[in-house]
């Protein structure tokens, strides 16, 4: 009986050590990614908004990614000259940072997942009939920010039938109607 308890204790110790090493490896992997710490700062530049006919609008834009008292970061976006009316006061919260999964909390009952993959932060969502893809990444000391949007209604469906003996899946195409893009510089650098 004592031998069996000792074997079980060794097994539990092994399992605890293994789980602990996985958690440590995940934390180290997150540290090696450098996100969001390497993105910290107040970023500013010009947001350009394009549609099919070309440049439609330009306006100042800021993105403030700053640590808070918790594990969260601010993710404040300011559009335009009016820093009060143009403020979008979001929080960036880690959900499963070892897997690159974060939450952008708009602090108004809206919260969206964001995924940090290959050095870029992606968020894809639908609002009021539009499908949007937000992308942000660092490149050469600049933070590149882009939103692609268009109707969340397919403009074309094709496939969905047999072709030369192969079942072809249906593919739906969605329009891209607006591109917002900014190259932001960190203030004080």
N, C-alpha and C positions, 0 to 999 in steps of 0.2 A: 504494500500500500504506500509506504513512504517513497519507494522507488518510483511509483507511478506519479505521485505528487511532484517529485523532483523533476521528472521528465516533463510534466505539464508546466511547471514553473519555468523550466528552460525554454519550452516552446513559447510561452507567453512573453518571456524576456526577449527572445529572438524576434517575435512579431512586433513588440513595442519598439525595439531597436530599429527594425526595418522601416516601420511607419515613421519613426522619428527621422531616420536618414532620408526618407522620401520628402518629408516636410522641409527638412534643411536644404535638400537639393532644389526643391521648388522655390524656396526663398532665395537661394543663391542664383538660380536661373532668372528670377525676377530682377534681382539686383544687377545681373549682367546685362539685362535688357535696358536698364537705365531709364525706364519709363515709370512714372511721369517725372521723376526727379530731373532728368536732363532737359526737360521741356519747361521747367519752372522759369517764370519771368513774366514781364509785361511786354507783349508783342504788339507792334503797330504797323500799319501800312494802308494801302488803298485796295478796297474791294471793287472789282470790276464785274459787272453783270452783263452777260451776253444773251441774246436770243438769235434766232435764225438770220436776222438782218444785220447782225453785228453788235457792237458795243452799245448797250442801252443806257447804262448809268455807271457812275463811279462815285464812291463815297468812302470817307475814312472808316477804318475798322481797327479795333483792338481786341486782343485775346489775352486775358490775364489767367495764368495757370500758377497758382501760389499755394503752398502748403497751409493747412488749417491746424487747429489744435488736435484734430483726430487724424485718422489715416487718410482722410479725404483731401482733395485739392479743390480750389476754386476753379471754375471754368467759365469765367465771365466774358461774354462777348459784348462789345459796344459797337453799334452801327451808327455812323453819322457824327455830326458835330455835337449834338445834344447828348451829353454823357448820361443824363438821367432818363430821358425818353427812349434812348437807343440801347439801354442796358438790358441784357439777358443774363440774369444772375443764376448760373447753374453751378452744380457741384459735380465733381468727378469722383466717384466712389469705387473702390476695388470690390468686385464680387468674387472672382477667382483669378487673381492677377497672375498666378502661375500658369494659367491657360490663356492669359490675355483678355479676360472678360471683365469689363468695367460697366458702370452705370452712370449715365448722364442724367442727373436729377434736376429738373427744372424748378423744383420747390413749389409747385403749384398743382400737384397730383399727377403730373406727367413725368415719367421716368423711362429712359430708353437704354437698351444695352448698346455698348460700344465694344468693338473688338480690336485689340492691338495685335496686328499680324504683320510680320516682315518689316517692322519699323514704322508702320502707319497705323493711325487710329481710324477705324471705319464705323459708321453708324448708318443703318438703312431703315427707313420708316415710311409710313404712309400717313398723310394728314389731309383731310378735306378733299379727297379725290386725287391728290398728287403723291407720287412715289418719289422719295428723295434718297440720295446717297451722299453722305458727308465723308470727306477724306481729309486727314491732316497728317503731315509728316515733316521731319526736319531734313534739310538738304543744304549743305554749304553754309551753315550758320543762319539760314532762314527757315521760318515755319511756313510751309505751303498749306493753304486751306482751300478746299474746293467743295462745292455742293452742286450736284447734278440733279435736275428735277424735271418731271413731266407727268402727264396724266397717268393715273393708275388703271386706265382702261386700255386694253390691247387694241392696237390699230390694225393688227393682222394676226391671223392664226393660220398656220400651214402644217403640213405633215399630218399625223394622225390617221395614216392609212398604210396599206401594204404597198411596197415598191420592190419589184424584182424579187419577191419571196421574202422580203424582210419587213417586219413590222416597224414602221417609222413613228416615233412619238410625236405628239402634237407640240408645236413650238409657238409661243405667243410673243409678239414683238410689242414693246411699249415705247412711246415716243420720248425723246429727250428734247425739251423745249427751252430750258434755261440752264446756263452755266454761270455759277458765281465762283470767282477765283481771286485769291489774294496771296501775295508774298509778303510775309510779315517779318520785321526785324525786331530783335530783342532790344528794348530800351536800355541805355547805359552801356551798350557793347559796341 
